[in-house]
């Protein structure tokens, strides 16, 4: 009787122990899911959106930023907490299943806990956190901050041990290169998706902003061959006629030689002077209307020149080479067009120098820049060693080609259609077929 009572009590206690252990395992799995999801949320949350919300006064977004700034401590605390609860849950499960299945319980516990942890504590929370990382990161941030403080001593100890071990293998993590933020931003720009035409334009603008510090004014300037300039020695009537027939408001003026730019005339000032003279153009002294030319070196970057335009409140500069020779002109509009694309007015021709043919083939003037073609057609032709289509052909072919010759560079076919002396003036460009990667 006593033995039966004792056996019943023991069985009851065993059942109670098993139930409590199972409940503890479930609670530990929830904690494990929290640690796993928090790690994914805090690492995947958009740094840009968190920064923007923090500037707007969102304290939790600011806290996310502070936690991410101490990434080593954050990862250490999360991994420590996650491993503690996973190991404890596995130990409890093994104990329970050994009571139920004897020695076979170890194998059963391994299988069951691997499946439970994989599904409910790893894949499920991390998948959810990945798709709603911003919101989840702000929700868990206050708790993670407390855990970082609580787990600081063991995390610091583990970190020192890891560094000591790595040094034994000749690895110094203090010299590990951190990813380039600019490179990461460029990658995000390429990942931007949406309506094709709109997205292509947005990507082109963002790329151009990133490139402003790398592109020099000589790559976007209007070359002297195509710049309208005035000879100060010409009769006033001829100067006025040329200025008023021009679509431009600012015109370079030279003396003795077209290389000798002595000033810039603004058509507004010219019209005001003619009005003050009662329309008597013969009495006009053009020299008095000139403003001093602003000379800049051809190697100036677009970013620096944009800042200089803003500081000087000017829109027009003369580009010279290292010897001081006149190369061309650059305007504020030229730089803005590098960002937003061509700004056409009633005098502009859409994509000047380019004529589309059926099948995606283009007739391109030799002076058209590679940058303009890449922007307009989403190409990726290199332009580090040359600026124009003619420059590309000359550089890659290492010769002055004859009319009728054809070349294939970077997957594109270039047919020489017209040449003026040593200058390539017209090229037929055939891009790679869709789906074919340029090689």
DRENDO-1510 file (C-alpha; in Angstrom, 1 decimal, always signed):
<recs>
REC; n; res; u; v; w
REC; 1; UNK; +0.0; +0.0; +0.0 .
REC; 2; UNK; +2.8; +2.4; +1.0 .
REC; 3; UNK; +4.8; +1.3; -2.0 .
REC; 4; UNK; +1.9; +1.9; -4.4 .
REC; 5; UNK; +1.4; +5.3; -2.9 .
REC; 6; UNK; +5.0; +6.2; -3.2 .
REC; 7; UNK; +5.1; +5.0; -6.8 .
REC; 8; UNK; +2.0; +7.1; -7.6 .
REC; 9; UNK; +3.6; +10.1; -6.0 .
REC; 10; UNK; +6.8; +9.6; -7.9 .
REC; 11; UNK; +4.9; +9.2; -11.1 .
REC; 12; UNK; +3.0; +12.4; -10.4 .
REC; 13; UNK; +6.2; +14.3; -9.7 .
REC; 14; UNK; +7.7; +13.0; -12.9 .
REC; 15; UNK; +4.7; +14.2; -14.9 .
REC; 16; UNK; +4.9; +17.6; -13.1 .
REC; 17; UNK; +8.7; +17.7; -13.9 .
REC; 18; UNK; +8.1; +16.9; -17.6 .
REC; 19; UNK; +5.3; +19.5; -17.9 .
REC; 20; UNK; +7.5; +22.2; -16.3 .
REC; 21; UNK; +10.5; +21.3; -18.5 .
REC; 22; UNK; +8.4; +21.4; -21.7 .
REC; 23; UNK; +7.0; +24.9; -20.7 .
REC; 24; UNK; +10.6; +26.0; -19.9 .
REC; 25; UNK; +11.8; +24.8; -23.3 .
REC; 26; UNK; +9.0; +26.7; -25.0 .
REC; 27; UNK; +9.8; +29.9; -23.1 .
REC; 28; UNK; +13.5; +29.4; -24.0 .
REC; 29; UNK; +12.7; +29.0; -27.7 .
REC; 30; UNK; +10.7; +32.3; -27.5 .
REC; 31; UNK; +13.8; +34.0; -26.1 .
REC; 32; UNK; +16.0; +32.4; -28.8 .
REC; 33; UNK; +13.6; +33.7; -31.4 .
REC; 34; UNK; +13.8; +37.1; -29.9 .
REC; 35; UNK; +17.6; +37.1; -30.0 .
REC; 36; UNK; +17.8; +35.8; -33.5 .
REC; 37; UNK; +15.1; +38.3; -34.8 .
REC; 38; UNK; +16.7; +41.2; -33.0 .
REC; 39; UNK; +20.1; +40.5; -34.6 .
REC; 40; UNK; +18.6; +40.5; -38.1 .
REC; 41; UNK; +16.4; +43.5; -37.5 .
REC; 42; UNK; +19.2; +45.6; -36.1 .
REC; 43; UNK; +21.7; +44.7; -38.8 .
REC; 44; UNK; +19.1; +44.9; -41.7 .
REC; 45; UNK; +17.4; +48.2; -40.6 .
REC; 46; UNK; +18.0; +51.0; -43.1 .
REC; 47; UNK; +20.7; +53.3; -41.7 .
REC; 48; UNK; +19.4; +56.2; -43.8 .
REC; 49; UNK; +15.8; +55.9; -42.6 .
REC; 50; UNK; +16.9; +55.5; -39.0 .
REC; 51; UNK; +19.1; +58.6; -39.3 .
REC; 52; UNK; +16.2; +60.6; -40.9 .
REC; 53; UNK; +13.7; +59.6; -38.1 .
REC; 54; UNK; +16.3; +60.4; -35.4 .
REC; 55; UNK; +16.7; +63.9; -36.9 .
REC; 56; UNK; +12.9; +64.2; -36.7 .
REC; 57; UNK; +13.0; +63.5; -33.0 .
REC; 58; UNK; +12.3; +59.7; -32.9 .
REC; 59; UNK; +14.2; +58.5; -29.8 .
REC; 60; UNK; +13.9; +54.8; -30.6 .
REC; 61; UNK; +15.4; +55.4; -34.1 .
REC; 62; UNK; +18.2; +57.3; -32.4 .
REC; 63; UNK; +18.7; +54.5; -30.0 .
REC; 64; UNK; +19.0; +52.0; -32.9 .
REC; 65; UNK; +21.8; +54.2; -34.3 .
REC; 66; UNK; +23.6; +54.2; -31.0 .
REC; 67; UNK; +23.4; +50.4; -30.7 .
REC; 68; UNK; +24.6; +49.9; -34.2 .
REC; 69; UNK; +27.6; +52.2; -33.5 .
REC; 70; UNK; +28.7; +49.7; -30.9 .
REC; 71; UNK; +28.2; +46.7; -33.2 .
REC; 72; UNK; +30.8; +44.4; -31.6 .
REC; 73; UNK; +29.0; +44.7; -28.2 .
REC; 74; UNK; +25.6; +44.3; -29.8 .
REC; 75; UNK; +26.5; +41.1; -31.7 .
REC; 76; UNK; +28.4; +39.7; -28.7 .
REC; 77; UNK; +25.4; +40.2; -26.3 .
REC; 78; UNK; +22.9; +38.8; -28.8 .
REC; 79; UNK; +25.1; +35.7; -29.6 .
REC; 80; UNK; +25.7; +35.1; -25.9 .
REC; 81; UNK; +22.0; +35.3; -25.0 .
REC; 82; UNK; +21.0; +33.2; -28.0 .
REC; 83; UNK; +23.6; +30.4; -27.2 .
REC; 84; UNK; +22.7; +30.4; -23.5 .
REC; 85; UNK; +19.0; +29.8; -24.1 .
REC; 86; UNK; +19.6; +27.3; -27.0 .
REC; 87; UNK; +22.0; +25.2; -24.9 .
REC; 88; UNK; +19.7; +25.3; -21.9 .
REC; 89; UNK; +16.7; +24.4; -24.0 .
REC; 90; UNK; +18.6; +21.5; -25.6 .
REC; 91; UNK; +19.8; +20.3; -22.2 .
REC; 92; UNK; +16.2; +20.3; -20.7 .
REC; 93; UNK; +14.9; +18.5; -23.8 .
REC; 94; UNK; +17.6; +15.9; -23.5 .
REC; 95; UNK; +16.8; +15.4; -19.8 .
REC; 96; UNK; +13.1; +15.0; -20.5 .
REC; 97; UNK; +13.5; +12.6; -23.4 .
REC; 98; UNK; +16.0; +10.4; -21.6 .
REC; 99; UNK; +13.4; +10.0; -18.8 .
REC; 100; UNK; +10.9; +9.0; -21.5 .
REC; 101; UNK; +13.0; +6.9; -23.9 .
REC; 102; UNK; +16.1; +6.0; -21.8 .
REC; 103; UNK; +19.4; +6.3; -23.8 .
REC; 104; UNK; +17.5; +6.7; -27.1 .
REC; 105; UNK; +16.3; +10.1; -25.8 .
REC; 106; UNK; +19.6; +11.7; -26.7 .
REC; 107; UNK; +19.1; +11.0; -30.4 .
REC; 108; UNK; +15.4; +12.0; -30.2 .
REC; 109; UNK; +16.3; +15.2; -28.4 .
REC; 110; UNK; +18.9; +16.1; -31.0 .
REC; 111; UNK; +16.5; +15.7; -33.9 .
REC; 112; UNK; +13.5; +17.4; -32.2 .
REC; 113; UNK; +15.5; +20.4; -30.8 .
REC; 114; UNK; +17.3; +20.9; -34.2 .
REC; 115; UNK; +14.0; +21.1; -36.0 .
REC; 116; UNK; +12.4; +23.4; -33.3 .
REC; 117; UNK; +15.4; +25.7; -33.1 .
REC; 118; UNK; +15.8; +25.9; -36.9 .
REC; 119; UNK; +12.2; +26.6; -37.7 .
REC; 120; UNK; +10.9; +28.6; -34.7 .
REC; 121; UNK; +14.1; +30.3; -33.3 .
REC; 122; UNK; +16.0; +31.0; -36.5 .
REC; 123; UNK; +14.3; +30.9; -39.9 .
REC; 124; UNK; +10.8; +32.2; -38.8 .
REC; 125; UNK; +12.0; +35.2; -36.6 .
REC; 126; UNK; +14.8; +36.2; -39.0 .
REC; 127; UNK; +12.5; +36.0; -42.0 .
REC; 128; UNK; +10.0; +38.3; -40.3 .
REC; 129; UNK; +12.7; +40.6; -39.0 .
REC; 130; UNK; +14.2; +40.9; -42.5 .
REC; 131; UNK; +10.9; +42.0; -44.1 .
REC; 132; UNK; +10.0; +44.4; -41.3 .
REC; 133; UNK; +13.4; +45.3; -40.0 .
REC; 134; UNK; +12.9; +49.1; -39.4 .
REC; 135; UNK; +9.9; +48.7; -37.1 .
REC; 136; UNK; +11.2; +45.6; -35.3 .
REC; 137; UNK; +14.6; +47.3; -34.7 .
REC; 138; UNK; +12.9; +50.2; -33.0 .
REC; 139; UNK; +10.7; +47.9; -30.9 .
REC; 140; UNK; +13.6; +45.7; -29.6 .
REC; 141; UNK; +16.2; +48.5; -29.2 .
REC; 142; UNK; +15.4; +49.4; -25.5 .
REC; 143; UNK; +15.6; +45.8; -24.5 .
REC; 144; UNK; +18.8; +45.2; -26.4 .
REC; 145; UNK; +20.4; +48.3; -24.8 .
REC; 146; UNK; +19.8; +46.7; -21.3 .
REC; 147; UNK; +21.2; +43.4; -22.4 .
REC; 148; UNK; +24.3; +45.0; -23.8 .
REC; 149; UNK; +24.9; +46.5; -20.3 .
REC; 150; UNK; +24.1; +43.3; -18.5 .
REC; 151; UNK; +26.3; +41.1; -20.7 .
REC; 152; UNK; +29.1; +43.6; -21.0 .
REC; 153; UNK; +31.6; +41.8; -18.7 .
REC; 154; UNK; +31.5; +38.4; -20.4 .
REC; 155; UNK; +31.2; +39.9; -23.9 .
REC; 156; UNK; +34.4; +42.0; -23.3 .
REC; 157; UNK; +36.2; +38.9; -21.9 .
REC; 158; UNK; +35.1; +36.8; -24.9 .
REC; 159; UNK; +36.2; +39.6; -27.3 .
REC; 160; UNK; +39.7; +39.8; -25.8 .
REC; 161; UNK; +40.0; +36.0; -25.9 .
REC; 162; UNK; +39.0; +36.0; -29.6 .
REC; 163; UNK; +41.5; +38.8; -30.4 .
REC; 164; UNK; +44.2; +37.0; -28.6 .
REC; 165; UNK; +43.6; +33.7; -30.5 .
REC; 166; UNK; +43.5; +35.6; -33.9 .
REC; 167; UNK; +46.8; +37.3; -33.1 .
REC; 168; UNK; +48.2; +33.8; -32.6 .
REC; 169; UNK; +47.4; +33.1; -36.2 .
REC; 170; UNK; +48.8; +36.5; -37.3 .
REC; 171; UNK; +45.4; +38.2; -37.8 .
REC; 172; UNK; +44.9; +41.7; -36.4 .
REC; 173; UNK; +41.3; +42.7; -36.8 .
REC; 174; UNK; +42.0; +46.3; -36.0 .
REC; 175; UNK; +43.5; +46.6; -39.5 .
REC; 176; UNK; +40.5; +44.9; -41.2 .
REC; 177; UNK; +39.2; +47.3; -43.9 .
REC; 178; UNK; +35.7; +48.7; -43.3 .
REC; 179; UNK; +33.4; +48.8; -46.3 .
REC; 180; UNK; +33.4; +52.1; -48.3 .
REC; 181; UNK; +30.2; +53.9; -47.7 .
REC; 182; UNK; +30.3; +55.5; -51.2 .
REC; 183; UNK; +30.7; +52.0; -52.7 .
REC; 184; UNK; +27.7; +50.8; -50.7 .
REC; 185; UNK; +25.6; +53.7; -51.8 .
REC; 186; UNK; +26.5; +53.0; -55.4 .
REC; 187; UNK; +25.3; +49.5; -54.9 .
REC; 188; UNK; +22.0; +50.6; -53.5 .
REC; 189; UNK; +21.6; +52.9; -56.5 .
REC; 190; UNK; +22.0; +50.0; -58.9 .
REC; 191; UNK; +19.5; +48.0; -56.8 .
REC; 192; UNK; +16.8; +50.7; -57.1 .
REC; 193; UNK; +13.8; +49.3; -59.0 .
REC; 194; UNK; +10.5; +50.8; -60.2 .
REC; 195; UNK; +8.8; +51.9; -63.5 .
REC; 196; UNK; +11.5; +51.4; -66.1 .
REC; 197; UNK; +11.8; +54.9; -67.7 .
REC; 198; UNK; +11.4; +56.7; -64.4 .
REC; 199; UNK; +13.8; +54.4; -62.5 .
REC; 200; UNK; +16.5; +54.7; -65.3 .
REC; 201; UNK; +16.3; +58.5; -65.0 .
REC; 202; UNK; +16.5; +58.4; -61.2 .
REC; 203; UNK; +19.5; +56.0; -61.3 .
REC; 204; UNK; +21.3; +58.2; -63.8 .
REC; 205; UNK; +20.8; +61.3; -61.7 .
REC; 206; UNK; +22.0; +59.6; -58.5 .
REC; 207; UNK; +25.0; +58.1; -60.3 .
REC; 208; UNK; +25.9; +61.5; -61.7 .
REC; 209; UNK; +25.8; +63.1; -58.2 .
REC; 210; UNK; +28.2; +60.4; -57.0 .
REC; 211; UNK; +30.5; +61.1; -59.9 .
REC; 212; UNK; +30.7; +64.9; -59.6 .
REC; 213; UNK; +34.0; +64.6; -57.6 .
REC; 214; UNK; +35.5; +62.3; -60.2 .
REC; 215; UNK; +34.5; +64.0; -63.5 .
REC; 216; UNK; +36.7; +67.0; -64.7 .
REC; 217; UNK; +35.3; +70.0; -66.5 .
REC; 218; UNK; +37.2; +69.1; -69.7 .
REC; 219; UNK; +34.8; +66.1; -70.0 .
REC; 220; UNK; +31.7; +68.3; -70.1 .
REC; 221; UNK; +32.9; +71.6; -71.5 .
REC; 222; UNK; +31.9; +73.0; -74.9 .
REC; 223; UNK; +35.1; +72.7; -77.0 .
REC; 224; UNK; +36.5; +75.9; -78.5 .
REC; 225; UNK; +35.8; +74.6; -82.0 .
REC; 226; UNK; +32.0; +74.9; -81.4 .
REC; 227; UNK; +32.1; +78.0; -79.2 .
REC; 228; UNK; +30.8; +81.2; -80.7 .
REC; 229; UNK; +33.2; +84.0; -79.9 .
REC; 230; UNK; +33.5; +87.6; -81.1 .
REC; 231; UNK; +36.5; +89.6; -82.4 .
REC; 232; UNK; +36.8; +92.9; -80.6 .
REC; 233; UNK; +38.4; +94.3; -83.7 .
REC; 234; UNK; +35.3; +93.9; -85.8 .
REC; 235; UNK; +33.0; +96.9; -86.5 .
REC; 236; UNK; +30.4; +97.4; -83.7 .
REC; 237; UNK; +27.5; +96.7; -86.1 .
REC; 238; UNK; +29.0; +93.3; -87.0 .
REC; 239; UNK; +29.5; +92.5; -83.3 .
REC; 240; UNK; +25.9; +93.4; -82.4 .
REC; 241; UNK; +24.5; +91.4; -85.3 .
REC; 242; UNK; +26.5; +88.3; -84.3 .
REC; 243; UNK; +25.6; +88.7; -80.7 .
REC; 244; UNK; +21.8; +89.1; -81.4 .
REC; 245; UNK; +21.8; +86.2; -83.9 .
REC; 246; UNK; +23.4; +83.9; -81.2 .
REC; 247; UNK; +21.1; +81.9; -78.9 .
REC; 248; UNK; +23.5; +82.5; -76.0 .
REC; 249; UNK; +23.5; +85.3; -73.5 .
REC; 250; UNK; +27.2; +85.2; -72.6 .
REC; 251; UNK; +29.8; +85.3; -75.4 .
REC; 252; UNK; +33.6; +85.2; -75.2 .
REC; 253; UNK; +35.4; +88.1; -76.9 .
REC; 254; UNK; +39.0; +87.8; -78.2 .
REC; 255; UNK; +41.6; +90.2; -79.5 .
REC; 256; UNK; +44.3; +89.6; -82.2 .
REC; 257; UNK; +43.9; +85.8; -81.8 .
REC; 258; UNK; +41.0; +83.5; -80.9 .
REC; 259; UNK; +43.2; +82.1; -78.2 .
REC; 260; UNK; +43.4; +85.5; -76.5 .
REC; 261; UNK; +40.1; +85.8; -74.6 .
REC; 262; UNK; +39.9; +89.3; -73.2 .
REC; 263; UNK; +36.4; +89.3; -71.7 .
REC; 264; UNK; +32.8; +88.2; -71.7 .
REC; 265; UNK; +29.9; +90.2; -73.1 .
REC; 266; UNK; +26.4; +89.7; -71.9 .
REC; 267; UNK; +23.7; +90.4; -74.4 .
REC; 268; UNK; +21.6; +92.1; -71.7 .
REC; 269; UNK; +24.4; +94.7; -71.1 .
REC; 270; UNK; +24.7; +95.1; -74.9 .
REC; 271; UNK; +21.0; +95.8; -75.3 .
REC; 272; UNK; +21.0; +98.3; -72.4 .
REC; 273; UNK; +24.0; +100.2; -74.0 .
REC; 274; UNK; +22.3; +100.4; -77.4 .
REC; 275; UNK; +19.2; +101.7; -75.7 .
REC; 276; UNK; +21.2; +104.4; -73.9 .
REC; 277; UNK; +22.8; +105.4; -77.2 .
REC; 278; UNK; +19.4; +105.8; -78.8 .
REC; 279; UNK; +20.1; +102.9; -81.1 .
REC; 280; UNK; +23.2; +104.4; -82.6 .
REC; 281; UNK; +25.3; +101.3; -82.8 .
REC; 282; UNK; +28.3; +103.1; -84.5 .
REC; 283; UNK; +29.0; +104.9; -81.2 .
REC; 284; UNK; +29.0; +101.6; -79.2 .
REC; 285; UNK; +32.3; +100.9; -77.3 .
REC; 286; UNK; +32.1; +97.2; -76.8 .
REC; 287; UNK; +35.3; +97.1; -74.8 .
REC; 288; UNK; +33.6; +99.0; -71.9 .
REC; 289; UNK; +30.8; +96.3; -71.7 .
REC; 290; UNK; +33.2; +93.4; -71.2 .
REC; 291; UNK; +33.4; +91.6; -67.9 .
REC; 292; UNK; +36.7; +90.0; -66.8 .
REC; 293; UNK; +37.0; +86.4; -68.0 .
REC; 294; UNK; +37.3; +83.7; -65.3 .
REC; 295; UNK; +39.9; +81.1; -66.3 .
REC; 296; UNK; +39.8; +77.7; -64.7 .
REC; 297; UNK; +42.1; +74.6; -65.3 .
REC; 298; UNK; +40.8; +71.7; -67.3 .
REC; 299; UNK; +41.4; +69.3; -64.4 .
REC; 300; UNK; +39.0; +71.0; -62.1 .
REC; 301; UNK; +36.3; +68.5; -60.9 .
REC; 302; UNK; +32.6; +69.2; -61.4 .
REC; 303; UNK; +32.1; +69.2; -57.7 .
REC; 304; UNK; +34.7; +71.9; -57.0 .
REC; 305; UNK; +33.5; +74.0; -60.0 .
REC; 306; UNK; +29.9; +73.8; -58.8 .
REC; 307; UNK; +31.0; +75.1; -55.4 .
REC; 308; UNK; +33.0; +77.8; -57.1 .
REC; 309; UNK; +30.0; +78.9; -59.3 .
REC; 310; UNK; +27.9; +79.2; -56.1 .
REC; 311; UNK; +30.6; +81.2; -54.2 .
REC; 312; UNK; +31.3; +83.6; -57.1 .
REC; 313; UNK; +27.7; +83.7; -58.2 .
REC; 314; UNK; +28.8; +83.2; -61.8 .
REC; 315; UNK; +27.5; +80.8; -64.4 .
REC; 316; UNK; +30.3; +81.0; -67.0 .
REC; 317; UNK; +34.0; +80.1; -67.0 .
REC; 318; UNK; +36.8; +79.7; -69.6 .
REC; 319; UNK; +38.7; +76.4; -69.5 .
REC; 320; UNK; +42.4; +76.4; -70.1 .
REC; 321; UNK; +45.0; +73.6; -70.3 .
REC; 322; UNK; +48.2; +73.3; -68.3 .
REC; 323; UNK; +49.9; +75.7; -70.7 .
REC; 324; UNK; +47.2; +78.4; -70.3 .
REC; 325; UNK; +45.8; +77.7; -73.8 .
REC; 326; UNK; +42.1; +78.3; -74.4 .
REC; 327; UNK; +40.3; +74.9; -74.5 .
REC; 328; UNK; +36.6; +75.8; -74.3 .
REC; 329; UNK; +33.9; +77.0; -71.9 .
REC; 330; UNK; +31.9; +75.5; -69.1 .
REC; 331; UNK; +28.7; +76.8; -67.7 .
REC; 332; UNK; +26.5; +76.1; -64.6 .
REC; 333; UNK; +24.0; +74.5; -67.0 .
REC; 334; UNK; +26.7; +72.0; -68.2 .
REC; 335; UNK; +27.2; +70.8; -64.6 .
REC; 336; UNK; +23.4; +70.7; -63.8 .
REC; 337; UNK; +22.9; +68.7; -67.0 .
REC; 338; UNK; +25.4; +66.1; -65.7 .
REC; 339; UNK; +23.0; +65.6; -62.8 .
REC; 340; UNK; +19.5; +65.9; -64.3 .
REC; 341; UNK; +20.2; +65.2; -67.9 .
REC; 342; UNK; +19.9; +67.6; -70.9 .
REC; 343; UNK; +18.0; +70.8; -70.2 .
REC; 344; UNK; +16.6; +71.6; -73.6 .
REC; 345; UNK; +15.4; +75.0; -74.6 .
REC; 346; UNK; +13.9; +76.2; -77.9 .
REC; 347; UNK; +17.4; +76.3; -79.4 .
REC; 348; UNK; +18.5; +72.9; -78.4 .
REC; 349; UNK; +18.3; +69.7; -80.4 .
REC; 350; UNK; +17.3; +66.5; -78.4 .
REC; 351; UNK; +20.5; +64.4; -78.0 .
REC; 352; UNK; +22.5; +66.5; -80.6 .
REC; 353; UNK; +24.8; +64.4; -82.8 .
REC; 354; UNK; +22.9; +61.2; -82.3 .
REC; 355; UNK; +20.4; +59.8; -84.9 .
REC; 356; UNK; +18.5; +56.5; -84.1 .
REC; 357; UNK; +18.1; +53.8; -86.7 .
REC; 358; UNK; +16.0; +50.7; -86.7 .
REC; 359; UNK; +17.2; +47.9; -84.5 .
REC; 360; UNK; +18.9; +50.1; -81.9 .
REC; 361; UNK; +21.7; +51.2; -84.2 .
REC; 362; UNK; +22.9; +54.8; -83.8 .
REC; 363; UNK; +24.6; +57.3; -86.1 .
REC; 364; UNK; +26.8; +59.2; -83.8 .
REC; 365; UNK; +29.0; +62.3; -84.4 .
REC; 366; UNK; +32.6; +61.7; -83.4 .
REC; 367; UNK; +32.3; +64.6; -80.9 .
REC; 368; UNK; +29.5; +63.0; -78.9 .
REC; 369; UNK; +30.7; +62.1; -75.4 .
REC; 370; UNK; +30.7; +58.6; -74.0 .
REC; 371; UNK; +29.1; +59.9; -70.8 .
REC; 372; UNK; +26.1; +61.3; -72.7 .
REC; 373; UNK; +25.6; +58.0; -74.5 .
REC; 374; UNK; +25.9; +56.0; -71.3 .
REC; 375; UNK; +23.4; +58.2; -69.6 .
REC; 376; UNK; +20.9; +58.2; -72.5 .
REC; 377; UNK; +21.0; +54.5; -73.3 .
REC; 378; UNK; +22.0; +52.9; -70.0 .
REC; 379; UNK; +25.3; +51.7; -71.5 .
REC; 380; UNK; +28.5; +51.2; -69.5 .
REC; 381; UNK; +31.2; +52.1; -72.0 .
REC; 382; UNK; +34.4; +53.1; -70.2 .
REC; 383; UNK; +35.5; +56.7; -70.5 .
REC; 384; UNK; +38.6; +56.9; -68.3 .
REC; 385; UNK; +41.1; +57.4; -71.1 .
REC; 386; UNK; +39.0; +59.3; -73.6 .
REC; 387; UNK; +35.9; +61.5; -73.7 .
REC; 388; UNK; +34.3; +61.2; -77.1 .
REC; 389; UNK; +33.2; +58.4; -79.4 .
REC; 390; UNK; +36.1; +59.4; -81.8 .
REC; 391; UNK; +38.5; +59.2; -78.8 .
REC; 392; UNK; +37.3; +55.7; -78.0 .
REC; 393; UNK; +37.9; +54.5; -81.5 .
REC; 394; UNK; +41.3; +56.1; -81.7 .
REC; 395; UNK; +42.4; +54.8; -78.3 .
REC; 396; UNK; +41.2; +51.2; -78.7 .
REC; 397; UNK; +42.2; +50.8; -82.4 .
REC; 398; UNK; +45.6; +52.5; -81.9 .
REC; 399; UNK; +45.3; +54.0; -85.4 .
REC; 400; UNK; +43.6; +56.6; -87.4 .
REC; 401; UNK; +41.0; +54.4; -89.2 .
REC; 402; UNK; +39.9; +54.7; -92.8 .
REC; 403; UNK; +36.3; +55.2; -93.9 .
REC; 404; UNK; +34.5; +51.8; -94.1 .
REC; 405; UNK; +36.6; +50.2; -91.4 .
REC; 406; UNK; +34.8; +48.4; -88.6 .
REC; 407; UNK; +35.9; +47.6; -85.0 .
REC; 408; UNK; +34.3; +45.8; -82.1 .
REC; 409; UNK; +35.2; +47.1; -78.6 .
REC; 410; UNK; +33.5; +46.2; -75.3 .
REC; 411; UNK; +30.8; +44.3; -77.2 .
REC; 412; UNK; +29.9; +47.3; -79.4 .
REC; 413; UNK; +30.5; +47.5; -83.2 .
REC; 414; UNK; +31.8; +50.8; -84.5 .
REC; 415; UNK; +31.7; +51.5; -88.3 .
REC; 416; UNK; +33.6; +54.5; -89.5 .
REC; 417; UNK; +31.3; +56.4; -91.9 .
REC; 418; UNK; +33.0; +59.8; -92.3 .
REC; 419; UNK; +36.4; +61.3; -91.6 .
REC; 420; UNK; +37.7; +64.9; -92.0 .
REC; 421; UNK; +41.5; +64.8; -92.4 .
REC; 422; UNK; +42.5; +63.0; -89.2 .
REC; 423; UNK; +39.3; +63.6; -87.3 .
REC; 424; UNK; +36.5; +61.0; -87.1 .
REC; 425; UNK; +33.3; +62.8; -87.7 .
REC; 426; UNK; +30.6; +60.1; -88.0 .
REC; 427; UNK; +30.4; +56.6; -86.6 .
REC; 428; UNK; +27.6; +53.9; -86.8 .
REC; 429; UNK; +27.4; +52.3; -83.3 .
REC; 430; UNK; +25.7; +48.9; -83.0 .
REC; 431; UNK; +25.1; +47.9; -79.3 .
REC; 432; UNK; +25.1; +44.3; -78.1 .
REC; 433; UNK; +21.9; +42.4; -78.5 .
REC; 434; UNK; +19.6; +42.3; -75.5 .
REC; 435; UNK; +20.6; +39.6; -73.1 .
REC; 436; UNK; +24.2; +39.5; -74.4 .
REC; 437; UNK; +26.7; +40.8; -71.9 .
REC; 438; UNK; +29.4; +43.0; -73.5 .
REC; 439; UNK; +32.8; +41.4; -73.3 .
</recs>
